[in-house]
Amino acid sequence: MSELRGYAPPYTPSGRSGVIPPPPWHYSGDLLTVEYRTAPANVRALLPDDLELAPDDPGAVAMIWADWQSCSDSFDELLDPARSQYKEAFVVVRCQYEGVTYSRCVLIWVTSDFAIARGVHQGYPKKLGSIHQTRPMPHGKAAPRVDVGGRFG
């Protein structure tokens, strides 16, 4: 029986069928971040029992939308956009553990299976979702400009 190889499942004799390649992973993307304040109890409800609210601005929340491209050191994923491009929307709050303040991702949605697999490896609570962002482009009439009067959704 042949030895199964690979960094992540599915493992195969060649080791080339895994959903994600070995790290390190590199990211480039367009992000939109909206920061807001809510009642601290709303943030508390999203934290596990061993984490406390951050004492400085305990109701601070950041909602982030990202249009990512990622790859490993081999850059092989860039040859197939289905293996390198995905979208993500996530919610980040500040919390404290043993007196040290951290940022914690409490909710996150992604548009691809490889992003979910990498999230499991990294400890993010990723779920599959549908995410769309208006993209600015410097040419043509079908995209808004990053300029006065530009409209985005």
Secondary structure, DSSP 8 states (H G I E B T S, - for coil): ----B-SSSS-BSSS---SS--S-EEEEEEEEEEEEE--HHHHHTTS-TT-EE-SSSTTEEEEEEEEEEEEETT-GGGGSGGGTEEEEEEEEEEEEETTEEEEEEEEEEESSHHHHHHHHHHT--EEE---------SSSSSS--SSTT----
